[in-house]
Amino acid sequence: LFGCVECENPNPKLDTFLGRLTIWSCEENEEPKVCALSNDNLLLAGSVLKNTEEVYMCCVYSGNQTKISLNSKITKNKFSTIEKSLNKYLIFLLVILLTEMVVSTILSFSFDYEFYKS
């Protein structure tokens, strides 16, 4: 018994799968059997199969190409408009405080210089 699985390229869509299974028998003059494969024939990583006597299986996607790993890419953090405006406000306050520190330091050194000079 020999077989070949032809399927679509790996993609992150968990609810779709298209493929074709071709099975050749060892006997001569016998036509190969072709079966369509769909999402009903696919077990994703971490799935548990129960109440089944026999299973013929083949690993289709593995490693970084599994549908689960393709679907679990890190997405960009989403901020609400309130968080964005609050961040702008905090940056504005930080700039004001740094400006006050620089001005106060310059004035302190200039007054100290004038005091010790006279």
All heavy atoms as an XYZ file, in Angstrom:
939
protein
N       0.858     -1.173      0.000
C       0.000      0.000      0.000
C       0.901      1.232      0.000
O       1.704      1.424      0.908
C      -0.906     -0.038      1.231
C      -2.024      0.971      1.292
C      -3.035      0.696      0.186
C      -2.713      0.897      2.625
N       0.801      2.047     -1.037
C       1.564      3.281     -1.153
C       0.590      4.436     -1.289
O      -0.497      4.282     -1.835
C       2.466      3.250     -2.398
C       3.523      2.197     -2.342
C       3.355      0.988     -2.995
C       4.689      2.415     -1.635
C       4.320      0.015     -2.951
C       5.661      1.443     -1.587
C       5.479      0.237     -2.245
N       0.995      5.586     -0.818
C       0.111      6.735     -0.917
C       0.856      8.028     -1.111
O       2.062      8.122     -0.879
N       0.126      9.035     -1.542
C       0.682     10.369     -1.750
C      -0.371     11.383     -1.324
O      -1.548     11.255     -1.666
C       1.030     10.548     -3.226
S       1.623     12.203     -3.612
N       0.045     12.377     -0.555
C      -0.859     13.441     -0.121
C      -0.441     14.722     -0.805
O       0.711     15.148     -0.704
C      -0.830     13.622      1.413
C      -1.690     14.800      1.823
C      -1.287     12.368      2.114
N      -1.368     15.330     -1.517
C      -1.145     16.644     -2.121
C      -2.069     17.610     -1.402
O      -3.269     17.366     -1.301
C      -1.491     16.618     -3.605
C      -0.648     15.658     -4.415
C      -1.139     15.560     -5.841
O      -1.545     16.593     -6.406
O      -1.137     14.442     -6.368
N      -1.503     18.702     -0.892
C      -2.340     19.653     -0.158
C      -1.852     21.070     -0.400
O      -0.792     21.292     -0.976
C      -2.356     19.328      1.332
S      -0.748     19.378      2.105
N      -2.656     22.015      0.073
C      -2.326     23.426     -0.088
C      -1.113     23.793      0.757
O      -0.727     23.068      1.670
C      -3.532     24.279      0.316
C      -3.931     24.100      1.774
C      -5.229     24.789      2.121
O      -5.791     25.486      1.266
O      -5.658     24.643      3.269
N      -0.490     24.922      0.428
C       0.648     25.413      1.210
C       0.175     25.787      2.617
O      -1.001     26.107      2.817
C       1.274     26.624      0.529
C       2.018     26.253     -0.728
O       2.516     25.141     -0.857
N       2.089     27.176     -1.669
N       1.076     25.758      3.588
C       0.683     26.112      4.965
C       0.113     27.525      5.038
O       0.646     28.448      4.427
C       1.987     26.017      5.750
C       2.869     25.152      4.936
C       2.480     25.358      3.519
N      -0.981     27.679      5.763
C      -1.586     28.991      5.994
C      -2.176     29.021      7.401
O      -2.423     27.992      7.998
C      -2.647     29.313      4.932
C      -3.762     28.308      4.901
O      -4.171     27.780      5.924
N      -4.271     28.033      3.716
N      -2.402     30.220      7.951
C      -2.884     30.310      9.336
C      -4.378     30.085      9.514
O      -4.876     30.146     10.627
C      -2.505     31.736      9.739
C      -2.461     32.493      8.470
C      -2.015     31.525      7.418
N      -5.122     29.824      8.448
C      -6.570     29.642      8.567
C      -6.875     28.273      9.174
O      -6.611     27.245      8.565
C      -7.234     29.766      7.206
C      -7.035     31.124      6.579
C      -7.619     31.153      5.192
C      -7.319     32.472      4.529
N      -7.689     32.458      3.112
N      -7.428     28.265     10.370
C      -7.695     27.014     11.087
C      -8.916     26.270     10.561
O      -9.044     25.069     10.751
C      -7.884     27.294     12.582
C      -6.658     27.817     13.320
C      -7.031     28.163     14.749
C      -5.537     26.817     13.284
N      -9.819     26.968      9.898
C     -11.069     26.326      9.499
C     -11.086     25.848      8.053
O     -12.115     25.398      7.569
C     -12.237     27.276      9.756
C     -12.064     28.606      9.030
O     -10.963     28.874      8.535
O     -13.046     29.368      8.966
N      -9.956     25.930      7.341
C      -9.931     25.455      5.957
C      -8.748     24.532      5.732
O      -7.670     24.734      6.284
C      -9.840     26.618      4.957
O      -8.625     27.334      5.200
C     -11.015     27.549      5.070
N      -8.972     23.512      4.929
C      -7.914     22.606      4.493
C      -8.393     21.927      3.225
O      -9.513     21.417      3.160
C      -7.596     21.559      5.562
C      -6.561     20.564      5.121
C      -5.226     20.909      5.065
C      -6.940     19.292      4.737
C      -4.274     20.001      4.648
C      -5.992     18.370      4.316
C      -4.660     18.734      4.274
N      -7.559     21.938      2.199
C      -7.883     21.274      0.944
C      -6.727     20.363      0.571
O      -5.560     20.759      0.661
C      -8.113     22.293     -0.170
C      -9.331     23.193     -0.016
C      -9.353     24.237     -1.117
C     -10.601     22.381     -0.041
N      -7.050     19.155      0.173
C      -6.000     18.235     -0.227
C      -6.569     17.045     -0.975
O      -7.785     16.907     -1.157
N      -5.652     16.193     -1.435
C      -6.057     14.991     -2.167
C      -5.135     13.861     -1.765
O      -3.917     14.019     -1.692
C      -5.947     15.264     -3.659
C      -6.318     14.074     -4.505
C      -6.367     14.407     -5.951
N      -5.100     14.960     -6.404
C      -4.906     15.513     -7.590
N      -5.909     15.605     -8.434
N      -3.738     15.970     -7.930
N      -5.717     12.707     -1.470
C      -4.975     11.509     -1.100
C      -5.088     10.506     -2.235
O      -6.190     10.169     -2.666
C      -5.535     10.912      0.193
C      -4.993      9.553      0.630
C      -3.524      9.662      0.988
C      -5.788      9.021      1.799
N      -3.939     10.058     -2.739
C      -3.914      9.048     -3.789
C      -3.283      7.791     -3.203
O      -2.182      7.852     -2.648
C      -3.086      9.529     -4.999
O      -3.579     10.807     -5.411
C      -3.197      8.562     -6.152
N      -3.983      6.658     -3.321
C      -3.494      5.390     -2.760
C      -3.315      4.383     -3.894
O      -4.225      4.166     -4.699
C      -4.480      4.835     -1.716
C      -4.636      5.824     -0.573
C      -4.000      3.492     -1.199
C      -5.675      5.434      0.439
N      -2.127      3.789     -3.954
C      -1.837      2.738     -4.929
C      -1.747      1.406     -4.193
O      -1.127      1.309     -3.146
C      -0.502      2.983     -5.636
C      -0.501      4.181     -6.514
C      -0.964      4.267     -7.775
C      -0.001      5.474     -6.182
N      -0.794      5.531     -8.273
C      -0.199      6.304     -7.299
C       0.578      6.030     -5.046
C       0.174      7.637     -7.324
C       0.949      7.355     -5.069
C       0.744      8.146     -6.193
N      -2.323      0.410     -4.760
C      -2.249     -0.934     -4.209
C      -1.030     -1.636     -4.788
O      -0.510     -1.258     -5.837
C      -3.519     -1.704     -4.556
O      -3.415     -3.017     -4.059
N      -0.551     -2.657     -4.129
C       0.615     -3.402     -4.596
C       0.261     -4.349     -5.741
O       1.144     -4.878     -6.401
C       1.249     -4.180     -3.443
S       1.927     -3.114     -2.176
N      -1.007     -4.561     -5.981
C      -1.430     -5.475     -7.038
C      -1.385     -4.767     -8.389
O      -1.668     -3.573     -8.489
C      -2.846     -5.974     -6.766
C      -2.959     -6.740     -5.465
C      -4.394     -7.111     -5.141
O      -5.259     -6.979     -6.026
O      -4.634     -7.506     -3.995
N      -1.036     -5.514     -9.433
C      -0.967     -4.936    -10.768
C      -2.361     -4.757    -11.343
O      -3.330     -5.365    -10.904
C      -0.145     -5.852    -11.676
C       1.326     -5.838    -11.349
C       2.132     -6.613    -12.370
O       1.732     -6.661    -13.547
O       3.147     -7.166    -11.960
N      -2.442     -3.907    -12.353
C      -3.680     -3.628    -13.088
C      -4.779     -3.052    -12.203
O      -5.959     -3.210    -12.505
C      -4.205     -4.885    -13.803
C      -3.211     -5.408    -14.814
O      -2.447     -4.628    -15.386
N      -3.210     -6.704    -15.019
N      -4.410     -2.448    -11.133
C      -5.420     -1.837    -10.268
C      -5.240     -0.328    -10.307
O      -4.128      0.190    -10.160
C      -5.290     -2.348     -8.830
C      -6.516     -2.034     -8.009
C      -6.514     -2.786     -6.684
O      -6.101     -3.960     -6.659
O      -6.917     -2.177     -5.695
N      -6.322      0.368    -10.518
C      -6.291      1.830    -10.606
C      -6.038      2.443     -9.222
O      -6.510      1.902     -8.218
C      -7.638      2.348    -11.139
C      -7.889      2.017    -12.583
C      -6.960      2.755    -13.517
O      -6.704      3.951    -13.284
O      -6.468      2.135    -14.474
N      -5.310      3.555     -9.174
C      -5.127      4.221     -7.870
C      -6.447      4.815     -7.371
O      -7.276      5.258     -8.162
C      -4.109      5.313     -8.154
C      -4.108      5.508     -9.620
C      -4.585      4.241    -10.242
N      -6.627      4.789     -6.076
C      -7.830      5.357     -5.462
C      -7.515      6.791     -5.045
O      -6.477      7.048     -4.431
C      -8.252      4.543     -4.246
C      -8.667      3.139     -4.575
C      -9.033      2.389     -3.317
C      -9.370      0.946     -3.641
N      -9.654      0.177     -2.428
N      -8.403      7.690     -5.358
C      -8.216      9.112     -5.051
C      -9.328      9.549     -4.108
O     -10.507      9.312     -4.369
C      -8.221      9.974     -6.329
C      -8.043     11.438     -5.976
C      -7.118      9.522     -7.276
N      -8.935     10.178     -2.993
C      -9.891     10.698     -2.015
C      -9.658     12.190     -1.836
O      -8.514     12.639     -1.772
C      -9.717     10.045     -0.651
S      -9.852      8.294     -0.588
N     -10.720     12.923     -1.717
C     -10.608     14.350     -1.410
C     -10.427     14.515      0.096
O     -11.052     13.812      0.889
C     -11.848     15.087     -1.876
N      -9.567     15.417      0.485
C      -9.339     15.714      1.903
C      -9.863     17.109      2.204
O      -9.666     18.044      1.429
C      -7.846     15.633      2.243
C      -7.170     14.281      2.029
C      -5.676     14.406      2.311
C      -7.789     13.233      2.910
N     -10.527     17.236      3.330
C     -11.064     18.535      3.741
C     -10.712     18.778      5.200
O      -9.953     18.025      5.815
C     -12.579     18.568      3.551
O     -13.191     17.679      4.440
N     -11.309     19.804      5.758
C     -11.067     20.146      7.154
C     -11.531     19.035      8.099
O     -11.022     18.900      9.204
C     -11.773     21.467      7.488
C     -11.203     22.119      8.719
O     -10.012     22.004      8.991
N     -12.039     22.804      9.463
N     -12.483     18.214      7.663
C     -12.970     17.102      8.494
C     -11.918     16.010      8.659
O     -12.000     15.209      9.587
C     -14.227     16.490      7.873
C     -15.381     17.467      7.870
O     -15.402     18.355      8.731
O     -16.267     17.321      6.994
N     -10.943     15.959      7.760
C      -9.903     14.928      7.805
C      -8.622     15.410      8.477
O      -7.631     14.691      8.477
C      -9.553     14.481      6.386
C     -10.768     14.049      5.620
O     -11.197     14.750      4.730
N     -11.328     12.914      5.975
N      -8.622     16.593      9.032
C      -7.405     17.194      9.584
C      -7.490     17.260     11.107
O      -8.481     17.729     11.658
C      -7.220     18.612      9.020
C      -5.994     19.380      9.466
C      -4.737     18.748      8.869
C      -6.080     20.824      9.033
N      -6.462     16.768     11.789
C      -6.350     16.926     13.241
C      -5.239     17.925     13.517
O      -4.105     17.732     13.082
C      -6.003     15.593     13.915
C      -7.106     14.568     14.009
C      -6.567     13.286     14.614
C      -8.251     15.095     14.834
N      -5.558     18.989     14.222
C      -4.556     20.003     14.542
C      -3.713     19.552     15.726
O      -4.085     18.633     16.463
C      -5.252     21.335     14.858
C      -6.049     21.939     13.705
C      -6.794     23.167     14.175
C      -5.149     22.285     12.544
N      -2.577     20.184     15.909
C      -1.678     19.828     17.002
C      -2.403     19.964     18.340
O      -3.118     20.929     18.576
C      -0.457     20.745     16.978
N      -2.230     18.995     19.196
C      -2.848     19.011     20.513
C      -4.233     18.385     20.547
O      -4.857     18.312     21.600
N      -4.735     17.947     19.404
C      -6.052     17.306     19.361
C      -5.977     15.900     19.938
O      -4.955     15.236     19.857
C      -6.570     17.220     17.924
O      -6.710     18.498     17.374
N      -7.079     15.450     20.537
C      -7.158     14.107     21.098
C      -8.276     13.370     20.369
O      -9.394     13.867     20.264
C      -7.453     14.160     22.613
C      -7.611     12.767     23.173
C      -6.346     14.898     23.341
N      -7.968     12.183     19.877
C      -8.941     11.363     19.152
C      -9.406     10.236     20.071
O      -8.594      9.480     20.587
C      -8.281     10.801     17.891
C      -9.180     10.168     16.866
C     -10.189     11.188     16.354
C      -8.351      9.632     15.716
N     -10.718     10.129     20.288
C     -11.260      9.120     21.208
C     -12.273      8.237     20.479
O     -12.803      8.610     19.438
C     -11.949      9.805     22.388
C     -11.016     10.562     23.287
C     -11.748     11.144     24.465
C     -10.786     11.869     25.384
N     -11.465     12.407     26.552
N     -12.527      7.074     21.047
C     -13.529      6.130     20.536
C     -13.291      5.769     19.078
O     -14.212      5.764     18.267
C     -14.949      6.688     20.721
C     -15.268      6.924     22.173
O     -14.770      6.235     23.051
N     -16.097      7.914     22.432
N     -12.044      5.476     18.731
C     -11.692      5.107     17.368
C     -10.821      3.859     17.409
O      -9.845      3.798     18.154
C     -10.920      6.255     16.684
O     -11.723      7.428     16.759
C     -10.622      5.937     15.257
N     -11.186      2.846     16.631
C     -10.425      1.600     16.637
C      -9.142      1.707     15.814
O      -8.085      1.278     16.230
C     -11.296      0.466     16.105
C     -12.449      0.137     17.025
C     -13.308     -0.969     16.448
O     -12.831     -1.700     15.574
O     -14.463     -1.087     16.888
N      -9.233      2.252     14.598
C      -8.083      2.349     13.714
C      -7.969      3.747     13.141
O      -8.977      4.406     12.885
C      -8.219      1.380     12.531
C      -8.115     -0.056     12.879
C      -8.195     -0.910     11.628
O      -8.630     -0.408     10.578
O      -7.822     -2.081     11.711
N      -6.724      4.151     12.912
C      -6.466      5.447     12.291
C      -5.274      5.290     11.364
O      -4.226      4.769     11.759
C      -6.161      6.528     13.355
C      -5.752      7.824     12.694
C      -7.334      6.751     14.259
N      -5.423      5.710     10.132
C      -4.298      5.837      9.215
C      -3.987      7.316      9.152
O      -4.863      8.130      8.886
C      -4.659      5.323      7.817
C      -4.922      3.848      7.780
C      -6.217      3.363      7.742
C      -3.869      2.961      7.801
C      -6.467      2.012      7.711
C      -4.102      1.592      7.773
C      -5.412      1.131      7.729
O      -5.635     -0.202      7.705
N      -2.745      7.658      9.428
C      -2.438      9.083      9.502
C      -1.129      9.405      8.822
O      -0.302      8.538      8.573
C      -2.389      9.555     10.941
C      -1.388      8.848     11.816
S      -1.454      9.478     13.449
C       0.159     10.196     13.563
N      -0.979     10.666      8.542
C       0.215     11.183      7.886
C       0.415     12.606      8.385
O      -0.545     13.368      8.494
C       0.000     11.157      6.376
S       1.270     12.001      5.461
N       1.628     12.972      8.691
C       1.924     14.337      9.142
C       2.008     15.237      7.909
O       2.819     15.025      7.019
C       3.231     14.346      9.918
S       3.651     15.981     10.527
N       1.150     16.242      7.867
C       1.109     17.128      6.708
C       1.944     18.377      6.949
O       2.794     18.719      6.144
C      -0.354     17.506      6.375
C      -0.399     18.432      5.187
C      -1.171     16.264      6.101
N       1.712     19.051      8.028
C       2.477     20.259      8.376
C       3.213     19.982      9.683
O       2.657     19.419     10.605
C       1.555     21.467      8.587
C       0.653     21.775      7.432
C      -0.722     21.775      7.582
C       1.176     22.072      6.176
C      -1.565     22.068      6.530
C       0.342     22.363      5.116
C      -1.020     22.360      5.296
O      -1.844     22.652      4.258
N       4.462     20.422      9.762
C       5.218     20.212     11.003
C       6.120     21.404     11.265
O       6.383     22.216     10.382
C       6.054     18.937     10.912
O       7.012     19.068      9.888
N       6.598     21.507     12.500
C       7.517     22.582     12.868
C       6.850     23.942     12.838
O       5.759     24.138     13.358
N       7.527     24.915     12.211
C       7.000     26.279     12.144
C       5.860     26.416     11.148
O       5.246     27.464     11.061
C       8.114     27.252     11.753
C       9.169     27.360     12.821
O       8.899     27.113     13.984
N      10.370     27.715     12.431
N       5.578     25.364     10.380
C       4.547     25.445      9.357
C       3.186     24.958      9.838
O       2.241     24.928      9.063
C       4.967     24.614      8.138
C       6.190     25.125      7.458
C       6.564     24.266      6.261
O       6.092     23.145      6.134
N       7.405     24.793      5.410
N       3.056     24.569     11.087
C       1.757     24.104     11.567
C       0.764     25.256     11.582
O       1.146     26.417     11.742
C       1.852     23.502     12.980
O       2.328     24.511     13.872
C       2.787     22.319     13.017
N      -0.503     24.927     11.418
C      -1.527     25.969     11.389
C      -1.605     26.705     12.731
O      -1.841     27.902     12.772
C      -2.885     25.368     11.033
C      -2.995     24.977      9.574
C      -4.391     24.484      9.260
C      -4.563     24.266      7.785
N      -4.972     25.450      7.071
N      -1.372     25.980     13.820
C      -1.417     26.614     15.141
C      -0.290     27.638     15.284
O      -0.514     28.755     15.744
C      -1.331     25.548     16.254
C      -2.510     24.582     16.175
C      -1.260     26.185     17.624
C      -3.839     25.188     16.487
N       0.935     27.282     14.904
C       2.050     28.220     15.059
C       1.946     29.376     14.073
O       2.346     30.496     14.388
C       3.393     27.500     14.905
O       3.580     27.056     13.573
N       1.403     29.142     12.880
C       1.207     30.241     11.945
C       0.135     31.202     12.443
O       0.183     32.394     12.165
C       0.814     29.709     10.562
C       1.899     29.029      9.756
C       1.315     28.433      8.480
C       3.022     29.979      9.413
N      -0.831     30.686     13.184
C      -1.925     31.506     13.682
C      -1.567     32.249     14.966
O      -2.253     33.167     15.364
C      -3.154     30.622     13.928
C      -4.424     31.423     13.979
O      -4.440     32.577     13.606
N      -5.477     30.808     14.446
N      -0.493     31.870     15.620
C      -0.165     32.476     16.913
C       0.953     33.496     16.810
O       1.748     33.629     17.723
C       0.226     31.390     17.911
O       1.444     30.782     17.496
N       1.025     34.217     15.723
C       2.025     35.268     15.583
C       1.698     36.407     16.538
O       0.533     36.705     16.810
C       2.067     35.803     14.151
C       2.404     34.755     13.120
C       3.812     34.289     13.271
C       4.124     33.263     12.204
N       5.202     32.428     12.496
N       2.739     37.068     17.025
C       2.536     38.178     17.959
C       1.999     39.376     17.181
O       2.566     39.780     16.170
C       3.855     38.539     18.669
C       4.339     37.342     19.484
C       3.684     39.771     19.525
C       5.703     37.529     20.097
N       0.916     39.924     17.655
C       0.311     41.066     16.990
C       0.729     42.358     17.676
O       1.197     42.363     18.820
C      -1.221     40.967     17.008
O      -1.654     40.898     18.362
C      -1.685     39.736     16.247
N       0.558     43.439     16.971
C       0.887     44.754     17.513
C      -0.054     45.093     18.667
O      -1.241     44.786     18.607
C       0.748     45.795     16.394
C       1.107     47.189     16.799
C       0.909     48.131     15.628
C       1.079     49.563     16.093
N       0.766     50.505     15.031
N       0.494     45.718     19.717
C      -0.344     46.114     20.852
C      -1.327     47.188     20.422
O      -0.965     48.117     19.696
C       0.518     46.643     21.998
C       1.294     45.550     22.682
O       0.921     44.392     22.620
N       2.366     45.909     23.337
N      -2.532     47.061     20.882
C      -3.561     48.036     20.539
C      -3.773     48.956     21.730
O      -3.912     48.508     22.859
C      -4.863     47.326     20.186
C      -4.749     46.479     18.955
C      -6.063     45.799     18.647
C      -5.925     44.926     17.435
N      -7.167     44.221     17.129
N      -3.766     50.259     21.472
C      -3.989     51.245     22.511
C      -5.287     51.982     22.220
O      -5.591     52.290     21.069
C      -2.848     52.270     22.563
C      -1.538     51.703     23.034
C      -0.509     51.466     22.145
C      -1.342     51.403     24.367
C       0.700     50.940     22.580
C      -0.143     50.882     24.812
C       0.873     50.647     23.912
N      -6.028     52.290     23.264
C      -7.242     53.077     23.080
C      -6.853     54.542     22.923
O      -5.724     54.958     23.185
C      -8.169     52.905     24.284
O      -7.579     53.480     25.429
N      -7.799     55.350     22.490
C      -7.522     56.780     22.301
C      -7.230     57.456     23.634
O      -6.424     58.389     23.679
C      -8.716     57.472     21.622
O      -9.916     57.071     22.268
C      -8.775     57.146     20.156
N      -7.832     56.978     24.701
C      -7.554     57.563     26.024
C      -6.101     57.286     26.415
O      -5.401     58.170     26.913
C      -8.531     57.003     27.079
C      -9.945     57.485     26.785
C      -8.105     57.415     28.483
C     -11.001     56.894     27.683
N      -5.634     56.049     26.176
C      -4.243     55.722     26.503
C      -3.272     56.532     25.649
O      -2.245     57.006     26.150
C      -3.984     54.237     26.290
C      -4.654     53.354     27.317
C      -4.488     51.882     27.016
O      -4.528     51.500     25.827
O      -4.317     51.120     27.986
N      -3.586     56.732     24.392
C      -2.709     57.523     23.522
C      -2.649     58.967     23.986
O      -1.565     59.561     24.062
C      -3.212     57.467     22.080
C      -2.986     56.132     21.414
C      -3.525     56.142     19.993
C      -3.398     54.782     19.365
N      -3.981     54.734     18.018
N      -3.806     59.556     24.318
C      -3.807     60.951     24.771
C      -3.133     61.080     26.133
O      -2.430     62.065     26.395
C      -5.231     61.509     24.823
O      -6.001     60.769     25.740
N      -3.292     60.079     26.992
C      -2.632     60.099     28.292
C      -1.114     60.016     28.127
O      -0.364     60.712     28.827
C      -3.149     58.958     29.162
C      -2.659     58.920     30.610
C      -3.097     60.170     31.347
C      -3.186     57.692     31.308
N      -0.648     59.191     27.198
C       0.786     59.102     26.936
C       1.337     60.431     26.433
O       2.418     60.859     26.846
C       1.078     58.000     25.919
C       0.950     56.625     26.520
O       0.986     56.463     27.732
N       0.793     55.642     25.657
N       0.600     61.106     25.549
C       1.040     62.426     25.066
C       1.097     63.430     26.206
O       2.036     64.226     26.300
C       0.101     62.919     23.963
C       0.236     62.154     22.674
C      -0.756     62.658     21.643
C      -0.699     61.809     20.391
N      -1.693     62.241     19.397
N       0.093     63.395     27.067
C       0.052     64.310     28.219
C       1.232     64.061     29.159
O       1.869     64.994     29.635
C      -1.282     64.135     28.949
C      -1.467     65.050     30.120
C      -1.685     66.409     29.945
C      -1.439     64.552     31.415
C      -1.856     67.249     31.022
C      -1.620     65.378     32.503
C      -1.821     66.732     32.296
O      -1.980     67.552     33.370
N       1.544     62.793     29.421
C       2.669     62.472     30.305
C       4.003     62.898     29.692
O       4.888     63.400     30.399
C       2.683     60.974     30.614
C       1.576     60.482     31.539
C       1.610     58.970     31.649
C       1.693     61.118     32.905
N       4.163     62.727     28.403
C       5.391     63.180     27.734
C       5.505     64.697     27.806
O       6.585     65.237     28.067
C       5.419     62.680     26.274
C       5.618     61.169     26.261
C       6.508     63.369     25.468
C       5.487     60.529     24.905
N       4.387     65.393     27.621
C       4.379     66.855     27.739
C       4.804     67.288     29.141
O       5.636     68.196     29.304
C       2.988     67.392     27.390
C       2.843     68.862     27.554
C       3.453     69.740     26.666
C       2.096     69.374     28.599
C       3.316     71.105     26.827
C       1.954     70.733     28.769
C       2.568     71.611     27.879
N       4.257     66.635     30.175
C       4.634     66.981     31.551
C       6.111     66.677     31.824
O       6.790     67.437     32.528
C       3.758     66.221     32.544
C       2.336     66.732     32.701
C       1.561     65.856     33.666
C       2.330     68.167     33.178
N       6.614     65.584     31.270
C       8.021     65.237     31.438
C       8.923     66.286     30.789
O       9.937     66.681     31.378
C       8.296     63.851     30.832
C       9.719     63.328     30.991
C      10.002     63.052     32.457
C       9.914     62.086     30.164
N       8.547     66.782     29.636
C       9.323     67.829     28.964
C       9.307     69.109     29.797
O      10.347     69.776     29.956
C       8.788     68.069     27.537
C       9.372     69.331     26.926
C       9.069     66.869     26.652
N       8.167     69.455     30.360
C       8.083     70.653     31.214
C       8.989     70.494     32.436
O       9.725     71.423     32.806
C       6.622     70.924     31.639
C       5.831     71.442     30.455
C       6.558     71.933     32.783
C       4.370     71.664     30.746
N       8.954     69.335     33.082
C       9.787     69.113     34.271
C      11.278     69.172     33.918
O      12.078     69.755     34.663
C       9.450     67.775     34.912
C       8.135     67.722     35.687
C       7.846     66.297     36.127
C       8.193     68.643     36.884
N      11.669     68.571     32.812
C      13.077     68.628     32.402
C      13.503     70.057     32.087
O      14.620     70.473     32.432
C      13.313     67.719     31.189
C      13.267     66.224     31.462
C      13.370     65.444     30.163
C      14.371     65.821     32.419
N      12.620     70.830     31.467
C      12.921     72.242     31.183
C      13.086     73.023     32.479
O      14.027     73.833     32.615
C      11.794     72.851     30.329
O      11.600     72.051     29.177
C      12.126     74.264     29.919
N      12.198     72.793     33.436
C      12.320     73.461     34.733
C      13.627     73.100     35.425
O      14.283     73.951     36.035
C      11.139     73.090     35.636
C       9.843     73.738     35.265
C       8.710     73.317     36.182
O       8.916     72.430     37.038
O       7.612     73.863     36.032
N      14.040     71.833     35.334
C      15.302     71.410     35.966
C      16.488     72.105     35.321
O      17.398     72.582     36.026
C      15.466     69.894     35.839
C      14.567     69.102     36.757
S      14.623     67.319     36.519
C      16.292     66.966     36.140
N      16.495     72.188     34.025
C      17.619     72.819     33.330
C      17.671     74.313     33.659
O      18.735     74.858     33.984
C      17.512     72.576     31.801
C      18.495     73.446     31.043
C      17.732     71.115     31.485
N      16.535     74.977     33.615
C      16.484     76.414     33.925
C      16.890     76.650     35.377
O      17.673     77.570     35.680
C      15.079     76.977     33.629
C      14.915     78.390     34.190
C      14.808     76.961     32.141
N      16.396     75.838     36.290
C      16.746     76.003     37.715
C      18.236     75.771     37.944
O      18.872     76.505     38.725
C      15.950     75.018     38.571
O      14.588     75.268     38.494
N      18.811     74.812     37.291
C      20.243     74.551     37.447
C      21.065     75.711     36.916
O      22.026     76.158     37.560
C      20.622     73.251     36.701
O      19.806     72.185     37.174
C      22.082     72.911     36.915
N      20.697     76.216     35.771
C      21.433     77.357     35.189
C      21.317     78.583     36.093
O      22.316     79.263     36.378
C      20.915     77.657     33.767
C      21.291     76.519     32.826
C      21.450     78.984     33.250
C      20.679     76.616     31.450
N      20.120     78.871     36.568
C      19.939     80.025     37.463
C      20.687     79.834     38.778
O      21.272     80.789     39.324
C      18.447     80.246     37.725
C      17.639     80.810     36.557
C      16.174     80.881     36.935
C      18.145     82.170     36.143
N      20.690     78.632     39.310
C      21.398     78.367     40.558
C      22.897     78.615     40.399
O      23.520     79.279     41.246
C      21.149     76.925     40.984
O      21.946     76.589     42.091
N      23.469     78.117     39.320
C      24.906     78.339     39.100
C      25.209     79.809     38.843
O      26.224     80.329     39.307
C      25.417     77.480     37.933
C      25.663     76.060     38.308
C      25.006     75.039     37.633
C      26.536     75.723     39.336
C      25.222     73.722     37.971
C      26.756     74.410     39.686
C      26.091     73.399     39.003
N      24.337     80.501     38.129
C      24.596     81.919     37.857
C      24.484     82.747     39.139
O      25.294     83.657     39.373
C      23.657     82.447     36.775
O      22.341     82.475     37.252
N      23.504     82.473     39.997
C      23.380     83.208     41.257
C      24.543     82.888     42.194
O      25.062     83.779     42.884
C      22.046     82.916     41.944
C      20.875     83.584     41.298
C      19.669     82.905     41.189
C      20.961     84.877     40.828
C      18.578     83.500     40.605
C      19.861     85.485     40.247
C      18.666     84.788     40.124
N      24.968     81.634     42.253
C      26.106     81.266     43.076
C      27.370     81.957     42.570
O      28.190     82.425     43.360
C      26.314     79.752     43.068
C      25.284     79.026     43.935
O      24.614     79.694     44.738
O      25.157     77.778     43.770
N      27.521     82.040     41.293
C      28.696     82.686     40.708
C      28.696     84.177     41.078
O      29.725     84.737     41.456
C      28.705     82.482     39.183
C      29.876     83.143     38.517
C      31.165     82.601     38.614
C      29.703     84.311     37.798
C      32.228     83.204     38.006
C      30.764     84.920     37.189
C      32.023     84.370     37.283
O      33.091     84.984     36.693
N      27.521     84.831     40.962
C      27.413     86.250     41.295
C      27.638     86.468     42.800
O      28.248     87.451     43.206
C      26.029     86.795     40.896
C      25.791     86.879     39.426
C      26.691     87.909     38.775
O      26.987     88.942     39.404
O      27.116     87.636     37.642
N      27.155     85.567     43.631
C      27.299     85.715     45.083
C      28.774     85.593     45.490
O      29.269     86.382     46.285
C      26.451     84.671     45.785
C      26.570     84.702     47.273
C      25.978     85.731     48.008
C      27.286     83.729     47.964
C      26.087     85.764     49.383
C      27.411     83.778     49.327
C      26.810     84.785     50.051
N      29.493     84.589     44.962
C      30.888     84.409     45.327
C      31.796     85.437     44.687
O      32.865     85.725     45.173
C      31.356     82.974     44.957
C      30.772     81.915     45.853
C      30.001     80.868     45.324
C      30.973     81.937     47.226
C      29.449     79.896     46.139
C      30.416     80.969     48.042
C      29.666     79.957     47.495
O      29.111     79.010     48.313
N      31.351     85.998     43.587
C      32.152     87.014     42.896
C      32.168     88.306     43.679
O      33.177     88.992     43.727
C      31.568     87.230     41.499
C      32.402     88.115     40.619
C      31.770     88.220     39.253
C      32.540     89.182     38.413
N      31.930     89.394     37.121
N      31.074     88.634     44.331
C      31.037     89.911     45.038
C      31.405     89.789     46.472
O      32.058     89.233     47.117
C      29.642     90.487     44.992
O      28.683     89.594     45.440
